[in-house]
Amino acid sequence: MKAVLWTIGVEHKQSQTVQDMAEQVISHAGPGCIILAHDGRLDRSRTLDALPLIIEAYQHMGYRFVTLAELMQHQREPECIMMESVL
């Protein structure tokens, strides 16, 4: 087993708005970055609202989203992925 952590999380204490959340994640764009987007019992509506902004910005920068397994296979030239936690 490998332990895998994230580069940036969508939810952040300092992010007051959905736009703030998206901009925080977008500012951390880079090859191989891992974005943590929680799901589950709490209200995640702001996360859901931020995801289209994040996805569009990353795609506009030329990134594509892959599974963790695919990212691990291409460690030399990794791409961004979207991970969801499971509660």
Backbone torsions as a table, in degrees:
resi	resn	phi	psi	omega
1	MET	NA	144.9	175.4
2	LYS	-115.8	138.2	173.4
3	ALA	-85.6	131.9	-179.4
4	VAL	-127.4	126.5	177.3
5	LEU	-108.5	177.2	-177.0
6	TRP	-107.4	160.4	177.4
7	THR	-84.4	-44.6	-176.7
8	ILE	-150.4	143.7	175.2
9	GLY	-103.6	147.4	179.5
10	VAL	-66.4	-43.4	-179.2
11	GLU	-84.5	132.9	179.9
12	HIS	-147.8	138.8	-177.1
13	LYS	-56.5	-33.7	-176.2
14	GLN	-83.0	-9.6	-179.2
15	SER	-85.1	111.6	-176.7
16	GLN	-85.9	-30.8	-176.1
17	THR	-125.6	168.3	175.9
18	VAL	-59.8	-41.5	178.6
19	GLN	-61.6	-41.7	176.5
20	ASP	-59.9	-42.9	179.4
21	MET	-60.4	-48.2	-178.4
22	ALA	-63.0	-46.2	-178.3
23	GLU	-62.2	-36.8	177.9
24	GLN	-61.4	-44.7	-179.9
25	VAL	-69.9	-43.3	-178.6
26	ILE	-61.9	-36.7	-179.0
27	SER	-66.9	-16.1	179.7
28	HIS	-100.8	13.7	-179.3
29	ALA	-59.9	137.5	176.8
30	GLY	-177.9	158.5	179.9
31	PRO	-55.5	129.3	177.0
32	GLY	81.4	6.0	-179.0
33	CYS	-67.7	148.6	178.8
34	ILE	-120.1	123.7	-177.8
35	ILE	-101.5	124.2	177.6
36	LEU	-93.1	121.6	177.2
37	ALA	-127.3	104.7	-177.3
38	HIS	-66.9	150.3	167.5
39	ASP	-127.0	-173.9	172.7
40	GLY	117.6	-153.1	-167.2
41	ARG	-70.3	-32.4	-177.6
42	LEU	-77.9	167.0	177.4
43	ASP	-70.9	110.1	-179.1
44	ARG	-109.0	22.3	-176.0
45	SER	-62.3	-35.3	178.6
46	ARG	-68.2	-38.2	175.6
47	THR	-61.1	-46.5	179.3
48	LEU	-61.4	-37.6	179.1
49	ASP	-70.8	-30.0	-179.4
50	ALA	-78.8	-27.7	-174.7
51	LEU	-57.6	-45.4	178.8
52	PRO	-60.2	-36.5	177.5
53	LEU	-64.7	-43.3	-179.8
54	ILE	-65.8	-49.5	-178.0
55	ILE	-60.1	-46.9	-179.5
56	GLU	-61.2	-44.0	-178.8
57	ALA	-65.0	-44.2	179.5
58	TYR	-63.7	-43.1	179.1
59	GLN	-64.8	-38.7	178.1
60	HIS	-61.9	-32.4	178.4
61	MET	-81.8	-1.6	176.7
62	GLY	96.6	5.0	178.3
63	TYR	-84.0	157.4	171.6
64	ARG	-130.2	159.4	-177.1
65	PHE	-101.0	131.4	-178.5
66	VAL	-130.7	167.0	175.7
67	THR	-74.1	163.7	177.6
68	LEU	-62.4	-40.4	179.2
69	ALA	-59.0	-43.6	178.9
70	GLU	-66.4	-40.2	178.3
71	LEU	-60.5	-42.9	-178.8
72	MET	-66.0	-31.2	178.3
73	GLN	-71.2	-27.5	-175.4
74	HIS	-114.9	51.0	-175.4
75	GLN	-62.7	-24.3	178.2
76	ARG	-71.0	-40.1	-178.3
77	GLU	-127.9	63.1	-175.9
78	PRO	-71.8	160.0	177.6
79	GLU	-120.1	171.7	177.9
80	CYS	-77.8	149.2	175.3
81	ILE	-129.9	162.6	175.1
82	MET	-112.0	120.2	178.0
83	MET	-111.1	145.1	174.7
84	GLU	-119.5	139.0	174.3
85	SER	-83.8	151.8	178.2
86	VAL	-118.2	123.8	-179.4
87	LEU	-89.6	NA	NA
